[in-house]
Amino acid sequence: MARGDRGALAQLYDRYSPILMAVALRVLADRREAEDLVHDVFLEAWRQGADFDPTRGTVRAWLLVRTRSRALDRRKSAAVSRTTVVDPERFLETSAIEHEDAATAPDRTTVRRLLGELTADQRAVLELGYFEGLSSAEIAERLGVPMGTVKSRVAAALGKLRASLTSPGLDTDKEQRR
């Protein structure tokens, strides 16, 4: 794609557009806005494909970071800004990513299971921080709790996730899954 191969762009789109759309839709909560954003991300990737550095991560991660960043920018812009109600259970939904690459299914299943083990309050602060891009102060205001409480919930949630992901019984070695 970096060399101008339109077929490569088409393959990239076919492979990653469902997950990019899921993230964009999740952040923006508007299908038309999400579709426009995914289109813009692929145009940006087409123009800046030579900037991709495989030593820094996967193509999937590169596209996802761009999508999330652009979606948060749009969400915070005056044209798209709105208040949403957080449903902590939404964090565990599967329908938005049903067409994602099957190779990531084990990781997705593990993360979903581990997130399900968090309290609803812990999932809510992670969702607001990740999908809505809110700061700790903004999360505190949205949830009506002290900022220290938000920070404690985030720290506890990330600590639980980290401990679970590094526990000896959890198979996180991709080589073992191949």
C-alpha positions as CSV (number, residue, x, y, z in Angstrom):
1,M,0.0,0.0,0.0
2,A,2.9,2.4,0.8
3,R,4.0,1.9,-2.8
4,G,0.6,2.9,-4.2
5,D,-0.9,-0.6,-4.6
6,R,-4.7,-0.1,-4.5
7,G,-5.2,-3.8,-4.1
8,A,-3.3,-3.7,-0.9
9,L,-5.5,-0.9,0.3
10,A,-8.6,-2.9,-0.5
11,Q,-7.2,-5.9,1.4
12,L,-6.4,-3.7,4.4
13,Y,-9.9,-2.2,4.3
14,D,-11.5,-5.7,4.1
15,R,-9.5,-7.0,7.0
16,Y,-9.6,-4.0,9.4
17,S,-12.7,-1.9,8.6
18,P,-15.0,-3.9,10.9
19,I,-12.9,-3.4,14.0
20,L,-12.2,0.3,13.1
21,M,-15.9,0.8,12.6
22,A,-16.7,-0.8,15.9
23,V,-14.3,1.5,17.7
24,A,-15.5,4.6,15.9
25,L,-19.1,3.8,16.5
26,R,-18.4,3.1,20.1
27,V,-16.7,6.4,20.6
28,L,-19.0,8.6,18.4
29,A,-22.3,6.8,18.9
30,D,-23.4,7.9,15.4
31,R,-23.1,5.5,12.4
32,R,-22.7,8.2,9.8
33,E,-20.0,10.0,11.8
34,A,-18.3,6.6,12.4
35,E,-18.4,5.7,8.7
36,D,-16.9,9.1,7.7
37,L,-14.2,8.7,10.3
38,V,-13.2,5.2,9.1
39,H,-13.1,6.5,5.5
40,D,-10.8,9.4,6.7
41,V,-8.5,7.0,8.6
42,F,-8.1,4.8,5.5
43,L,-7.4,7.9,3.3
44,E,-4.8,9.0,5.9
45,A,-3.3,5.5,6.0
46,W,-3.1,5.5,2.1
47,R,-1.4,8.9,2.1
48,Q,1.0,8.1,5.0
49,G,1.5,4.4,4.5
50,A,5.3,4.9,4.2
51,D,5.2,6.3,7.8
52,F,4.2,2.9,9.2
53,D,7.0,1.4,11.3
54,P,6.6,-2.4,11.9
55,T,9.1,-2.2,14.8
56,R,6.6,0.0,16.7
57,G,3.6,-2.3,16.4
58,T,1.2,-4.0,14.1
59,V,-0.7,-2.5,11.2
60,R,-3.9,-3.3,13.2
61,A,-2.6,-1.3,16.2
62,W,-1.5,1.6,14.0
63,L,-4.9,1.9,12.4
64,L,-6.7,1.4,15.8
65,V,-4.7,4.2,17.5
66,R,-5.4,6.5,14.6
67,T,-9.1,5.7,14.6
68,R,-9.5,6.1,18.4
69,S,-7.5,9.4,18.4
70,R,-9.5,10.9,15.5
71,A,-12.8,9.7,17.0
72,L,-12.0,11.3,20.4
73,D,-11.0,14.5,18.5
74,R,-14.3,14.5,16.7
75,R,-16.2,13.7,19.9
76,K,-14.7,16.6,21.7
77,S,-15.3,19.0,18.8
78,A,-18.3,21.4,19.2
79,A,-20.1,19.8,16.2
80,V,-20.3,16.4,17.7
81,S,-20.1,17.1,21.4
82,R,-22.9,15.6,23.4
83,T,-23.5,13.9,26.7
84,T,-24.0,10.1,26.9
85,V,-25.1,7.8,29.6
86,V,-22.5,5.2,30.5
87,D,-23.7,1.6,30.6
88,P,-20.9,-0.4,32.2
89,E,-22.2,-3.6,30.6
90,R,-21.7,-2.1,27.1
91,F,-18.0,-2.6,27.7
92,L,-18.5,-6.3,27.2
93,E,-20.6,-6.3,24.1
94,T,-19.6,-8.5,21.2
95,S,-21.9,-7.6,18.4
96,A,-19.9,-4.6,17.2
97,I,-16.8,-6.7,16.5
98,E,-18.3,-9.9,15.2
99,H,-16.5,-9.7,11.9
100,E,-13.0,-9.0,13.4
101,D,-10.0,-11.2,12.4
102,A,-10.3,-14.6,13.9
103,A,-6.7,-14.6,14.9
104,T,-7.5,-12.0,17.6
105,A,-10.4,-14.0,19.0
106,P,-8.4,-15.6,21.9
107,D,-7.1,-12.2,23.0
108,R,-10.6,-10.7,22.7
109,T,-12.1,-13.5,24.7
110,T,-9.5,-13.3,27.4
111,V,-9.9,-9.5,27.8
112,R,-13.7,-9.7,27.8
113,R,-13.6,-12.3,30.5
114,L,-11.1,-10.3,32.6
115,L,-13.2,-7.1,32.2
116,G,-16.2,-9.1,33.3
117,E,-14.4,-9.9,36.5
118,L,-14.1,-6.2,37.4
119,T,-16.7,-4.3,39.3
120,A,-19.2,-2.2,37.3
121,D,-17.6,0.9,38.8
122,Q,-14.2,-0.1,37.7
123,R,-15.4,-1.0,34.1
124,A,-17.2,2.4,34.0
125,V,-14.1,4.5,34.7
126,L,-12.0,2.5,32.2
127,E,-14.7,2.9,29.5
128,L,-15.0,6.6,30.1
129,G,-11.3,7.1,30.0
130,Y,-10.7,4.8,26.9
131,F,-13.7,5.2,24.7
132,E,-14.7,8.8,25.6
133,G,-11.2,10.1,26.3
134,L,-12.2,11.8,29.5
135,S,-9.7,12.9,32.1
136,S,-10.0,11.8,35.7
137,A,-11.6,15.1,36.6
138,E,-14.1,14.8,33.8
139,I,-14.9,11.2,34.8
140,A,-15.4,12.4,38.4
141,E,-17.8,15.1,37.3
142,R,-19.7,12.7,35.0
143,L,-20.1,10.1,37.7
144,G,-20.6,12.5,40.6
145,V,-17.7,11.0,42.6
146,P,-14.5,12.5,44.0
147,M,-11.5,12.5,41.6
148,G,-9.6,10.4,44.2
149,T,-12.3,7.7,43.9
150,V,-11.9,7.7,40.1
151,K,-8.1,7.4,40.4
152,S,-8.5,4.6,42.9
153,R,-10.9,2.7,40.7
154,V,-8.7,3.0,37.7
155,A,-5.6,1.9,39.6
156,A,-7.5,-1.1,41.1
157,A,-9.0,-2.1,37.7
158,L,-5.6,-1.8,35.9
159,G,-3.9,-3.7,38.8
160,K,-6.4,-6.5,38.5
161,L,-6.1,-6.7,34.7
162,R,-2.3,-6.6,34.9
163,A,-2.2,-9.3,37.6
164,S,-4.6,-11.5,35.6
165,L,-2.7,-11.1,32.4
166,T,0.6,-12.0,33.9
167,S,-0.6,-14.9,36.1
168,P,1.1,-18.2,35.4
169,G,-2.1,-20.0,34.5
170,L,-3.0,-17.6,31.7
171,D,-1.7,-18.5,28.2
172,T,-0.7,-15.1,26.7
173,D,2.1,-16.4,24.6
174,K,0.9,-16.2,21.0
175,E,3.5,-18.8,19.9
176,Q,1.8,-21.4,22.1
177,R,-1.6,-20.6,20.4
178,R,-0.3,-21.2,16.8
